[in-house]
Amino acid sequence: GRKSARAAPRLSVLGGCLLAAGLSPDPKLAAMLTTFSLAGLAGFQAVLGVPPALHSPLMSVTNAISGMTAVGGIMLLPALAARPRGASQLLGAFALLVSSVNIAGGFLVTRKMLGLFRRPDDPKEYFSLYGAPTGLFLAGLAALSATGRAGGVGVAGLASGVLCIAAVAGLGKQKTARLGNTLGVAGVAFGVASTVCSQWLAGATAAGLAGVGGIAAAGAGSGLAIASRVGPTELPQTVAGFHSLVGAAAVATAVGEFLHLAPLGLLTPVSIGAIVAATYLGAITTTGSLVAFGKLNGALGSAPVSLPRRNLVNALLSAVSLWAAARMMRSPTLAVGRAALAACTAASLFVGAHATLAIGGADVPVVITCLNSASGWALCAEGFMLSSTLLTTVGALIGFSGALLTQDMCVAMNRDIGSVLFKPLKTNEGGSCEVKSYAPHTETSADALAERLLSAKSVVVVPGYGLAVAKAQYAVAEIASKLRARGVKAQFAIHPVAGRMPGQLNVLLAEAGVPYDIVLEMEEINDELPETDVVLVIGASDTVNSDAEDDPGSAIAGMPVIRVWEAGNVCVLKRSMGSVGYAGCDNPVFYNENTDMLLGDAKASCDALNAALA
């Protein structure tokens, strides 16, 4: 009953919006909405099949695909000359440059991530052979365009959209994930190629296309250089950084398209609305991603920082975008539009930074998925602006993908997106939980812990973000390997929000050579814990906190957690007893009779444990 009561008003609002869209005299709007809806449904279904272990590669590949903002940049570039001139063309060149950085870097990062999941006995893969049909298709498209036949452009755009959806679907299984990345590369290549060919058919010269190629090559080279230096621990901030490029490209394309259309008197209410939407979403994505990058990289503190009454401030500044759209529709002139778009851009850039600064460290995974979704909606707006079914298709795919991941993160934290964005938890720097008294904790040594592990029949390792910070994944993998060699059933358990982006710890363990079939999700491991002899918790607190189930007044009450306390014995590797999780809550599990604490740096403790197991 409650679900229906909540869904009915939302569906009513959706129906009203669709009817309002029917008031538009633009015949293309209905077609674009149809494309958006069908692509969104297809993308939503494709993303549903992606397991949590592959959420990091999913975000990386959708981020790379969102580099389709290059299409908008190409359409703004000069058709007859290699060098862009004027503000509109320079903005187009900038959009193409940063989009190319994102495309090349994003796909290489995804390839590196997925390569970590390969096991030594996996069959050899020959994905390079897919280059042959891709090359033949592109050659055929070029030949058709050279003879003046425009039909190939539409077919290539369709193939691009289908391949991008197939790329996401391919990430639904480990055995097809690397193929999915390859299909994504082909999809983006077809999309860019179809745009270049459409420009050729519209009268572009070889010099103009050479300029496009030069800018794209410079951006792609930079992206490959950046991605080649990224290690698994730096993946979260790299993805956030690439998100900012997508947002910047969307803003540049939107403003450039306005500067192109306004002097010609070709602005319509639909194009104005799309321009403002792309500017707003792109600007928020840009600064929000940069702040997320700073938080993840350690340049900015994890504690929330904001102005008083920050939600009101953000709402008022967001309303500037509505004012800008209304102002431009009433007076679609170059002078008025410049001022309105400048105000919209400045206000949106501030909102993106301010809203993200107010988010504490524990909620950063949700923020990253939100920004991933926002980049897709910005691409959608760009598609409506340029009447491009390709951009609308890809934008809907990425937007719904990010939205679904955001929902998954919120469910894993027992929170809704509104509470994350508008009422974030305080971090441990300020504390947000009641201080309680517990019995004294029990400490152990590496030698005693090694003896207990060797005498166990089953061991479950539960890593947290502390493992990533300490870079202890190789040491932990060696511990598990030694235990398995001694006949101990050793497994890993990953909480959905462990780490600083979805699936980060899965990637780190894969980097260290841990087979993915012994890395289980929270739902899979909880039923096994009562029969488990020892649970080894490394750098995790909130995700194994029993107060989530036992204390209704706790800041994390109701959050699904890994119930480690149900095991026969719990051993926790933790830097000190004075530190708490990001929610600011101490963990009663640390003081239980069946829990022993091994205090110190996680990497040093794991090295000592390895030495004791030798």
C-alpha positions, 0 to 999 in steps of 0.5 A: 500500500505504501509503495502504491501511495508513493508511486501514484503521485510520481506517475501523475507528475510524469504523465503531466510532464508528458502532456506538457511536452505535447504542447510543443509545436516541434515535431522532433520532440515526440520522436526524441522522447520516444528514443529517450524512453526506449533507450532508458528502458533497455539500459535499465534492464542491462544494468540490472544484470551487472553484479556488484563485483563489476560495478567499478568497471561499469562506472568506468565504461559508462564514463568512457561512453559518455565521452560521446560529448565529442559529437557535439564538439565536432558539430561546432567545429569549422567545416572548411578550415582546420583551425577553429575561429570564434567563441563557438568553434573554440568551445567546440574544439575544447569539448572535443579535446576533453571528450577525447581524453575521457574516451581513451583514458576511460576505456584503458582504465576499464581494460586494466580493471577487467584484466585484474579479474583474469585467472591464470587458467582462464582461456586466452581471449582474442578480442583484437579480432573484433577490430576486423569487422569494426574496420570493415564497417568504418571503411564501408561507411567512409565509402558510402559517404564519399559517394554522397549516400547519407543512409550509412550515417543513420545506420552507423548511429543505430549500430553505435547505440546498440553497441553501447547498450551491449557493452553494459550488458556484457558486464553482467558476467565475468566471462563477457565483461572484457568483451563488453569493454571492446563493444563499447570502444566499437560503439563510440568509434561508430558514433564519432565516425557517423558524425564525421561522415555527416559533416562531410556530407554537409560540405566539410572539407579535408582541411576541416576534418583534419582539424577534427582528427588533430584535436581528437588525437591530442586528447586521446593521447593525453587520456592514454598517458593519464590512464597508463599511470593509474593504479587500482587504489587511484581508480575512484579519484580517476573516475571522478576526474574523468567525470569532470571532463564530461561535464565541462564538455557538455557546458562548452557544447551548450554555450557554443551551440547557443552562440551559433544559433542565436545570431541566426535566429534559430533558437526555439523553446525546446532548444533553449530548454535543452541548452540551459539543462545541459549547462546546469547539469554539466556545470554541476557535474564538473565542479562536483566531480572536482570536489569528489576528486579532491576528497578521494585524493586527500587534497580536501578533508572528508568532513562536510563543509557548507554555508549556513542553510545550505539547502536553501542556498543551493535551491535558490542558485538552482532556480537561476537556471529556471530564470535563465531559461524563461528569460531566454525564451522571452527574449532569445537574443544574443545579448540576453542569452549571454548574460542569462547563460553566464549567470546559469553557469556560474550559479551551477558551478557553485552548486556542484562544488557546494553540494559535494563539499557538504557530503561526508566521506561515508557518502562519497560512493553515492555522490560518485554514482550521482555524478555518473548519472548526472553526466548521462542526463547532461548528454541527454540534454545535449541530444535534445539540443542537437536533435541527435538520437545517438546522444539521447540514446547514450545519455539515457543509458548512462543516466539510468545506469548511474541512477540504478547504482545510486539506488543500490548504494542507498539501499545498502546504507538504508538511506534514501537519496534525499537524506544523502544529498540534503541531510548527510551524516557527520563524519567521525571528525565531528561524531554522530553517535551516542558515546557508550560504555563497553567492557574492556577489549581483548588484544592479541598478537600476530603469532596467536592469530596465526595459530588460530587461523591455522586451526580453523576449518573456515575463515572469512576475510572482511576488508574495508576502506582501511585495507585500501588506504594501507595498500594491504591487498597483496599481503591479505591475498598471501594470507588467504593463499597460505590458508587455502594451501593448508586446507582451510576454506578461506573466503572474502566478503565485500559490503556494497558500500565498502571503499570509496566507489562501488566495487573498489575492493573487488578490484583491489583484491583482483589486483592482488590475484584473489580469485573472484569466485571466492569473493562473496557479496554480503547477501551471500556470506551472511548465512554462512557466518554462524558456521564460520570459525574465524572472521578476519576484519581488516580496516572495516567498522560501520559495515560490520557494526551490530548497532545497525541491527540492535540500536534503533537510535544509532546513526546507522540503524537499519543499515544492512551489515555483514554479521561477523559477530555470529562467527565463532571468533572475530579478529579485527585488524585496526589502527587504534581503539580511539578511531571510529567509522565515518558515521562516528559510531564506535562498534560494540563488536570490538568489545565482544567476548569472541573478538580479539583486536590486533592493533597497528597499521593494517599492512604491518599487521598483515606482514607480521601475520604472514611471517607467523604463517610461514 
